[in-house]
Amino acid sequence: MHDKQSGKCDIYVESKVTKKTCYPVECQSELLGLIHSYLANLKQTMSRGGKNYFVTFIYDYSRYTKVYLIKHKDEAFDVFLNYKEEVENQLNKKIKRIRSDSGGEYVLFNEYCVRECIIHEVTPSYSPESNEVAERKNKTLKEMMNAMLISSSAPDNLYGEAILAACFLQNRIPHKKTGKIPYELWRGYQPNLKYLRVWGCLAKVVLLDPKERKISSKTSDCMFLGYVEHSVAYRFLVLKSDVIEHNTIVETKNVQFFEHIFPLKVSETPEQSIDNNSDAMCEVLRRSKRQRTETSFGDDFYTYLVENDPTSFLEATRVSDAKQWDKAIRTEIESIQKK
C-alpha cells in the first residue's frame, strides 16, 4: 500500500526500517545539573553481605560516580534519597535532573521527583544508547571488576568489593572524554594517590596492639579489598590469624603491603612445575620453524603470515590439509559474525 500524502510505502517501511539515530547530549556545565543512574546485577552470584545488585549515580559534569550495593531492586529509591541528601548538603546545590532507563525500579522516582521539582528523564525502551553515560560507566566498572578478580584469583562473591574499589580508582584518574579528574571537579582539589595499592595483594595487618604480644607473630595474613569511604583506613579479608576468625572483613590502617604477592593464587608444586616445563617443551617442538613476515594494519594491529601458507580461500582448498583450513576459516567467520 502506498500513502500518496506522505509518499511512504508500508512494505518498504516494514522491510527496511531501522532504529533512529541517537545524538549526543551536550554536557552539563554545573554540578548536580544532571545525574545519570543505572541498576545492574552481576554473574547471578550473591556478593558478601547478600547483595545482588549495584546502583550507580554519575554526575554528568564531572563524571564523579557513587556506587551502592543493594539486596533488592526496590532499594534503589531509598538509596537515591540518601544520595540526594548527602550531595545536596555537601555542595549546597539542588539536583536539577536525573536520567534513568524505564525499569520498574525507577517508577517510585516519578512522584517524588514531581514533588521535589526534579525532572526525571526516562530513556525509551530498548534504546540503551540513550543512556550512554550510565551504560558506558557500567561496562567499564564490570571490566575492571572482572580483571581484578581474575588477576588475584579471588572468588566471585567478592565482586561487590571489587566494584567499589574500581569506582574509587576511576574517580581519581582523568576521564577519557573530559580529560579531567572527576574527584578534582567534585572536591575542588587533586586526590592523594600515594596510598593506592594493588587490589587482592597480600597484607600483613596488625589486629592487636603489638606491645601486648611479646612472642609469636604480631600480624595476620589478609587480602587487600579496598578503601574505607571518608576514612584513611583500608579494607581486608582475614585469611590466616590466631586472634580473629578467618574470612572476616576488617578495616584498619596498620598494615604492611606485599603488592607482588597474591595469597589466593594457588602456588605450583615442584611436580606441577616439571609438567608445565614439559608441556612448554612439547609446544616448542610442535611450533613451525618457517619464517614469519609481519604485516601492518595501522598502529594498533599487526598480523604475521607464515611463509608458504595459503593467502586466499581458493589456495586453501588446494593444499593437502584443506579440511583443516576449511574448518579454521569457518570458525573465524563465525567469530566475526558474533562480534
Buried (B, 14 or more C-beta within 10 A) or exposed (E): EEEEEEEEEEEEEEEEEEEEEBEEEEBBEEBBBBBBBBBBBBEEEBBBEEBBBBBBBBBBBBBBBBBBBBEEBEBBBEBBEEBBEEBEEEBEEEBBBBBBBBBEBBEBBEEBBEEEEBEBBBBBEEBBBBBBBBBBBBEBBBEBBBEBBEBBEBEBBBBBBBBBBBBBBBBBEEBEEEEEBBBBBBBEEEBEEEEEBBBBBBBBBBBBEEEEBEEEEBBBBBBBBBBEEEEEBBBBBBBEBEBEEEEBBBBBEBBEBBEEEBBBEEEEEEEEEEEEEEEEEEEEEEEEEEEEEEEEEEEEEEEEEEEEEBEEEEEBEEEEEEEEBEEEBEEEEEEEEEE
